[in-house]
């Protein structure tokens, strides 16, 4: 999967603002796209819930592995993993 790294710390964006920006970038790069998974380090929240339970000690986080195995092609990564969004083209 390709990764778009965005460093927007000085903008003070919260999770929802990062999600909107990630969706806009996914549409620009993939056309119509669907969000497959995400991670929010601030709240230690992942979706789908529990995808990292079987990835303890693995190099690849569960939310990335989940998306990769379901056709994901794009990761939008804010601030070195603070908020991570995985998309697939439709």
N, C-alpha and C positions, 0 to 999 in steps of 0.2 A: 504494500500500500504506500502511496505517496503521502508525504507529510508537509503541511503548510505550518510553519512556525511563526506565531505572531507574538511580539513583545509589546503589550499595551499597558504595562504597569502604570506608567505616568498618567494614563487616562482614567484610572480608577474604576474600570468597568466591573460590574458584578456579573454573576453567572448568566442572568437573563440577557444582559447586553452582549456578552460574549457569544451566547447562543445565536442571537440575531445576526451578529457579524459573521459567525461561522456558517450559518445558513446562506447568507448572501454570497460568501466566498464559494461555497459548494455549488450554488446555482451558477455562478460565473464560470467555474472550472468544469462542472459536470453536466450542466443543463438542469433538467428536473432531477432532484435528488431526494433521498430519504435518509433521515437520521437513524442509524442502527443502534448506537450505543454512546454513552458519555461517561465522564468521570469529573466530579467536582471535589477537588482536594479540600477546599474550605470547609465543606460539610461532611467530608469523607463519604460521599454518596456516589453510587455507580448505578448505571442502568444498562441492561437489565440487572435487577437486584440480585446479588449473590454470585455473579459470574466470576468473581475472583476467588471464591472459596476453594476451588480445585487448582488454583494457580499459585498457591503459597510456595515461595522459593523459586518460582519460574522467572525467566527474564522477560517474558511477554505478559503484560497485565491482561486480566480476563476480559475487560471491555474491548481491548484491541483484538484479541484472539476471537472473540464472539463475532465482531464485525467482519474480520478477515474471512472467517468460515461461512459467512452469509453474503458474500459478494461485495464487501466493502472495498473501496478503492482510494478513499481520501480520509486522512486524519487532519483535523484542524486543532493545533496544540497552542494554547495560550500560556505564556509565562512559564515555560519549562514544566508543563504538566499540571498547572493550577486548574485549568479547565481543558478537557480534551473531548472532542466530538468526532465520531466516525460516521462517514456517509457512504452510500452506494448510489450510482446513477439509476434512474428509472427508465 
